[in-house]
Amino acid sequence: MNKTVLINLVYLLASVLFIFGLKGLSHPRTAVRGNLTGAAGMLLAIVVTLLHQQIVGYGVIIAGILVGGIIGAWMAFAIRMTAMPQMVALLNGFGGGASVVVAGAELHKVLVESAALTTDVAIATAASGIIGAVTFWGSLVAYAKLEELMAGKAVLFPGQQVINALLGVGALLLAVLLVMNPGAAYLYWLLVLTASVLGVLLVIPIGGADMPVVISLLNSYSGLAAAATGFVLYNNVLIITGSLVGASGIILTRIMCKAMNRSLTHVLFGVLGPTSETATADEIYAGKVKAATPDEVALLFDTARRAVIVPGYGMAVAQAQHAVRDLTNLLESRGCEVEFAIHPVAGRMPGHMNVLLAEANIPYEKLKEMDEVNPTFEQTDVALVIGANDVVNPLARTDPHSPIAGMPILNVDYARTVVVVKRSLSPGFAGIPNPLFAADNTLMMFGDGKKALLELIAALKAA
Amino acid sequence: MEALIAAITIFVLAIFVGFEVITKVPPTLHTPLMSGSNAISGITVIGALLAAGAGDTGTSLLGFIAIVFATINVVGGFLVTHRMLEMFRKKD
C-alpha cells in the first residue's frame, strides 16, 4: 500500500478515536476511558507521521518531544486543582502558539523550496497567524490575571476600542498583502506581531468575573487556529480536531454567558451591566444582619432533615473542601439529606467547582445543577452558603436596575433558614450589596470558611 | 479548488459533529472537557513534526519550537485530564 494512503487512513482512525474520546466524556463512569481513547488516537497520529517521507532527521523531533513532554507532565502533576483555570489558560495559549509557528514553518519551507503559496494556503496561513497569536497572547494575559501577576480588574483606557479596531484592520490588511505577495515571509511575522498586540489588548479590559467566558472563548480559538493550520497543510485530522475543539469552546462560552446574563459583546468590550441605582450597603444591612455562633447553627442542623450546600470560589480559597466533606458525612450519618447546589459560574471556569468537590471525595451524584436544585429550596431546612455571593443575590430577580439583573441565581432565600459562611459583608465580583445577608431567615456565620466549618462540626458532635 | 471544497466540507461537518457530541457532556465534566479537548487540539504536533524533520535548518528550528508547544499541550492536557477524571471515578 502506498505510504501516503496509509498515513491518511491512520489519520482518519485518529479522528474517529478523538470523537469517541469526547463521547466518553458524556458520563463520569466512561470519562477516563474516553480520555485514554483520545490519547491513543494522538499516539497513533504521531507515530504514523514519523513515517512520512518528508522527515529526513529525527534528532530535532526527539529533542522537541522530550522538552515539551517534560514541561507538560510537570505542569500536569504540579498544578493545584484551584489553579486549573490557569493551567487551561496556558494550554490554550500553547495550542495557539503551536498553530502560529507551524504555519510559519510551512511558509518558510515553501519559500525555501522556491515554490509559491497558492491563494487558499496563503489565506489559511494568515488565519492561523491571526487566530493563533491572539490566542497565545490573550491566554497569557488571562493566565497573569488568574495567577494575580497583574490586576484582575478590568483595565480600561480611553480610545481602547479604536486602537483594537485599528489593530484588527491592520492584521487583516497584512493578511491581504500576504495573499497578494505570497513570497514575502516578513509580512506573515508582521501580521503575527500585530495580532499579538491585539491579543493582549483584547483580554486586558476583561474583569475577573468574566474570566470563565474568556477561557472558554480562547479554548474555542485554539481549536479554530488548529483547524486553520489544517487548511495550511491540507491535513484532515487537523481540520476535524480543530473544529471539534472550536465547537466545544463555543458551546461552553454560550453556557457561561447565559449563566451570567451577559452578552458576549459586553464581556469582550468590558461593558459592565446597567449602572446601579440600588440601595447602598448601609441601607440594606443596617441593623438587620444577624450573626450566629457555630453552636447556634449546630442547633439548626440538629433538627434539619434536608440541607443544601452552596459552595463558591471563596470555599476553595479557604481550602474548606475537606471540612465540607466531613460536615456532609456527619449530617448524613444523622439522617439529614445533603445535596450541593452548583451554579454554572461557581469557581473560575466551567465545571471548576465540581472538580474541587470531587478532589475532596464528594460523590458527583450529590452535585446538582441550578435548574434541578432550585425547585427544591422550599423543602430545604437549611441552605448553607460557603464563600458564594453574587450567585445567590436575590437582587438579580427583584431589581431590574441591578448590574446582575436577570442573571439566573440559586434561590437559597426560599429555604427555611439560610446560613452564610463569609469573612465579612464585602461585595462579590459584581460589587453590590446582597440583601440575602439581611433577610429575616438568614444567619451570618462570620469567619474563615475552613475554621468556621470545623467549629460547626465540633459543635454538632458535642450537641 | 476541489481539494479546498473537500476540506471546507470536512470542516463544516466536523463542527456539527462537535456540537452534537459536546452538548451531551454534563456540566460536572466541563473542566476536564476543556483540558481534554485542549490535549487533542495539540494535534498540530503533526505539522510540527513534518517541519522539524525537514532538511532545511530554518524550517526545522521553527518546527522544534512548535513541537515543544504542541507536546506541552498534548502531554499536559491528557495527563491533567486523567488526574481530574480519576477523582470523579474513585467514588463508584
Chai-1 contact restraints between the chains, C-beta under 6 A:
chainA,res_idxA,chainB,res_idxB,connection_type,confidence,min_distance_angstrom,max_distance_angstrom,comment,restraint_id
A,F18,B,I40,contact,1.0,0.0,6.0,A-B,restraint_1
A,L22,B,V21,contact,1.0,0.0,6.0,A-B,restraint_2
A,K23,B,V21,contact,1.0,0.0,6.0,A-B,restraint_3
A,L25,B,V25,contact,1.0,0.0,6.0,A-B,restraint_4
A,L25,B,L29,contact,1.0,0.0,6.0,A-B,restraint_5
A,L25,B,L33,contact,1.0,0.0,6.0,A-B,restraint_6
A,S26,B,K24,contact,1.0,0.0,6.0,A-B,restraint_7
A,S26,B,V25,contact,1.0,0.0,6.0,A-B,restraint_8
A,P28,B,F88,contact,1.0,0.0,6.0,A-B,restraint_9
A,A31,B,L29,contact,1.0,0.0,6.0,A-B,restraint_10
A,A31,B,L85,contact,1.0,0.0,6.0,A-B,restraint_11
A,V32,B,L85,contact,1.0,0.0,6.0,A-B,restraint_12
A,V32,B,R89,contact,1.0,0.0,6.0,A-B,restraint_13
A,N35,B,G36,contact,1.0,0.0,6.0,A-B,restraint_14
A,N35,B,T81,contact,1.0,0.0,6.0,A-B,restraint_15
A,N35,B,H82,contact,1.0,0.0,6.0,A-B,restraint_16
A,N35,B,L85,contact,1.0,0.0,6.0,A-B,restraint_17
A,G38,B,I40,contact,1.0,0.0,6.0,A-B,restraint_18
A,A39,B,F78,contact,1.0,0.0,6.0,A-B,restraint_19
A,M42,B,V74,contact,1.0,0.0,6.0,A-B,restraint_20
A,A45,B,I46,contact,1.0,0.0,6.0,A-B,restraint_21
A,T49,B,I46,contact,1.0,0.0,6.0,A-B,restraint_22
A,T49,B,L49,contact,1.0,0.0,6.0,A-B,restraint_23
A,Q54,B,L50,contact,1.0,0.0,6.0,A-B,restraint_24
A,I55,B,G53,contact,1.0,0.0,6.0,A-B,restraint_25
A,V56,B,G55,contact,1.0,0.0,6.0,A-B,restraint_26
A,G57,B,G53,contact,1.0,0.0,6.0,A-B,restraint_27
A,V60,B,A52,contact,1.0,0.0,6.0,A-B,restraint_28
A,V60,B,S60,contact,1.0,0.0,6.0,A-B,restraint_29
A,V60,B,F64,contact,1.0,0.0,6.0,A-B,restraint_30
A,I61,B,L49,contact,1.0,0.0,6.0,A-B,restraint_31
A,I61,B,A52,contact,1.0,0.0,6.0,A-B,restraint_32
A,I61,B,G53,contact,1.0,0.0,6.0,A-B,restraint_33
A,G64,B,A52,contact,1.0,0.0,6.0,A-B,restraint_34
A,G64,B,F64,contact,1.0,0.0,6.0,A-B,restraint_35
A,G64,B,I67,contact,1.0,0.0,6.0,A-B,restraint_36
A,G64,B,V68,contact,1.0,0.0,6.0,A-B,restraint_37
A,I65,B,T71,contact,1.0,0.0,6.0,A-B,restraint_38
A,V67,B,V68,contact,1.0,0.0,6.0,A-B,restraint_39
A,G68,B,V68,contact,1.0,0.0,6.0,A-B,restraint_40
A,G68,B,T71,contact,1.0,0.0,6.0,A-B,restraint_41
A,G68,B,I72,contact,1.0,0.0,6.0,A-B,restraint_42
A,G69,B,T71,contact,1.0,0.0,6.0,A-B,restraint_43
A,G69,B,V75,contact,1.0,0.0,6.0,A-B,restraint_44
A,I71,B,I72,contact,1.0,0.0,6.0,A-B,restraint_45
A,G72,B,I72,contact,1.0,0.0,6.0,A-B,restraint_46
A,G72,B,V75,contact,1.0,0.0,6.0,A-B,restraint_47
A,G72,B,G76,contact,1.0,0.0,6.0,A-B,restraint_48
A,A73,B,V75,contact,1.0,0.0,6.0,A-B,restraint_49
A,A73,B,L79,contact,1.0,0.0,6.0,A-B,restraint_50
A,M75,B,G76,contact,1.0,0.0,6.0,A-B,restraint_51
A,A76,B,G76,contact,1.0,0.0,6.0,A-B,restraint_52
A,A76,B,L79,contact,1.0,0.0,6.0,A-B,restraint_53
A,A76,B,V80,contact,1.0,0.0,6.0,A-B,restraint_54
A,M84,B,T31,contact,1.0,0.0,6.0,A-B,restraint_55
A,V88,B,M34,contact,1.0,0.0,6.0,A-B,restraint_56
A,V88,B,S35,contact,1.0,0.0,6.0,A-B,restraint_57
A,L91,B,N38,contact,1.0,0.0,6.0,A-B,restraint_58
A,L91,B,N73,contact,1.0,0.0,6.0,A-B,restraint_59
A,L91,B,G76,contact,1.0,0.0,6.0,A-B,restraint_60
A,L91,B,G77,contact,1.0,0.0,6.0,A-B,restraint_61
A,F94,B,F69,contact,1.0,0.0,6.0,A-B,restraint_62
A,F94,B,I72,contact,1.0,0.0,6.0,A-B,restraint_63
A,F94,B,N73,contact,1.0,0.0,6.0,A-B,restraint_64
A,G95,B,S41,contact,1.0,0.0,6.0,A-B,restraint_65
A,G95,B,N73,contact,1.0,0.0,6.0,A-B,restraint_66
A,G97,B,F69,contact,1.0,0.0,6.0,A-B,restraint_67
A,A98,B,T44,contact,1.0,0.0,6.0,A-B,restraint_68
A,A98,B,A66,contact,1.0,0.0,6.0,A-B,restraint_69
A,A98,B,F69,contact,1.0,0.0,6.0,A-B,restraint_70
A,A98,B,A70,contact,1.0,0.0,6.0,A-B,restraint_71
A,S99,B,T44,contact,1.0,0.0,6.0,A-B,restraint_72
A,V101,B,L62,contact,1.0,0.0,6.0,A-B,restraint_73
A,V101,B,I65,contact,1.0,0.0,6.0,A-B,restraint_74
A,V101,B,A66,contact,1.0,0.0,6.0,A-B,restraint_75
A,V102,B,T44,contact,1.0,0.0,6.0,A-B,restraint_76
A,V102,B,G47,contact,1.0,0.0,6.0,A-B,restraint_77
A,V102,B,A48,contact,1.0,0.0,6.0,A-B,restraint_78
A,V102,B,A66,contact,1.0,0.0,6.0,A-B,restraint_79
A,G104,B,L62,contact,1.0,0.0,6.0,A-B,restraint_80
A,A105,B,A51,contact,1.0,0.0,6.0,A-B,restraint_81
A,A105,B,T59,contact,1.0,0.0,6.0,A-B,restraint_82
A,A105,B,L62,contact,1.0,0.0,6.0,A-B,restraint_83
A,A105,B,G63,contact,1.0,0.0,6.0,A-B,restraint_84
A,H108,B,G58,contact,1.0,0.0,6.0,A-B,restraint_85
A,H108,B,T59,contact,1.0,0.0,6.0,A-B,restraint_86
A,K109,B,A54,contact,1.0,0.0,6.0,A-B,restraint_87
A,K109,B,T59,contact,1.0,0.0,6.0,A-B,restraint_88
A,V112,B,D56,contact,1.0,0.0,6.0,A-B,restraint_89
A,D120,B,L4,contact,1.0,0.0,6.0,A-B,restraint_90
A,N219,B,M34,contact,1.0,0.0,6.0,A-B,restraint_91
A,S222,B,S41,contact,1.0,0.0,6.0,A-B,restraint_92
A,G223,B,S41,contact,1.0,0.0,6.0,A-B,restraint_93
A,A226,B,S41,contact,1.0,0.0,6.0,A-B,restraint_94
A,A226,B,T44,contact,1.0,0.0,6.0,A-B,restraint_95
A,T229,B,T44,contact,1.0,0.0,6.0,A-B,restraint_96
A,T229,B,G47,contact,1.0,0.0,6.0,A-B,restraint_97
A,F231,B,A7,contact,1.0,0.0,6.0,A-B,restraint_98
A,L233,B,G47,contact,1.0,0.0,6.0,A-B,restraint_99
A,N236,B,I10,contact,1.0,0.0,6.0,A-B,restraint_100
A,V237,B,I43,contact,1.0,0.0,6.0,A-B,restraint_101
A,L238,B,I43,contact,1.0,0.0,6.0,A-B,restraint_102
A,I239,B,A7,contact,1.0,0.0,6.0,A-B,restraint_103
A,I239,B,I10,contact,1.0,0.0,6.0,A-B,restraint_104
A,I239,B,F11,contact,1.0,0.0,6.0,A-B,restraint_105
A,I240,B,A14,contact,1.0,0.0,6.0,A-B,restraint_106
A,T241,B,I40,contact,1.0,0.0,6.0,A-B,restraint_107
A,T241,B,I43,contact,1.0,0.0,6.0,A-B,restraint_108
A,S243,B,F11,contact,1.0,0.0,6.0,A-B,restraint_109
A,S243,B,A14,contact,1.0,0.0,6.0,A-B,restraint_110
A,S243,B,I15,contact,1.0,0.0,6.0,A-B,restraint_111
A,S243,B,G18,contact,1.0,0.0,6.0,A-B,restraint_112
A,L244,B,G18,contact,1.0,0.0,6.0,A-B,restraint_113
A,V245,B,S37,contact,1.0,0.0,6.0,A-B,restraint_114
A,V245,B,S41,contact,1.0,0.0,6.0,A-B,restraint_115
A,A247,B,I15,contact,1.0,0.0,6.0,A-B,restraint_116
A,A247,B,G18,contact,1.0,0.0,6.0,A-B,restraint_117
A,A247,B,F19,contact,1.0,0.0,6.0,A-B,restraint_118
A,A247,B,I22,contact,1.0,0.0,6.0,A-B,restraint_119
A,S248,B,I22,contact,1.0,0.0,6.0,A-B,restraint_120
A,S248,B,S37,contact,1.0,0.0,6.0,A-B,restraint_121
A,I251,B,I22,contact,1.0,0.0,6.0,A-B,restraint_122
A,P350,B,H30,contact,1.0,0.0,6.0,A-B,restraint_123
A,G351,B,P27,contact,1.0,0.0,6.0,A-B,restraint_124
A,G351,B,H30,contact,1.0,0.0,6.0,A-B,restraint_125
A,G351,B,T31,contact,1.0,0.0,6.0,A-B,restraint_126
A,H352,B,T31,contact,1.0,0.0,6.0,A-B,restraint_127
A,N354,B,T28,contact,1.0,0.0,6.0,A-B,restraint_128
A,V355,B,T31,contact,1.0,0.0,6.0,A-B,restraint_129
A,V355,B,M84,contact,1.0,0.0,6.0,A-B,restraint_130
A,A358,B,M87,contact,1.0,0.0,6.0,A-B,restraint_131
A,A358,B,F88,contact,1.0,0.0,6.0,A-B,restraint_132
A,E359,B,M87,contact,1.0,0.0,6.0,A-B,restraint_133
A,P363,B,K91,contact,1.0,0.0,6.0,A-B,restraint_134
A,Y364,B,T28,contact,1.0,0.0,6.0,A-B,restraint_135
A,Y364,B,F88,contact,1.0,0.0,6.0,A-B,restraint_136
A,L367,B,T28,contact,1.0,0.0,6.0,A-B,restraint_137
A,E369,B,P27,contact,1.0,0.0,6.0,A-B,restraint_138
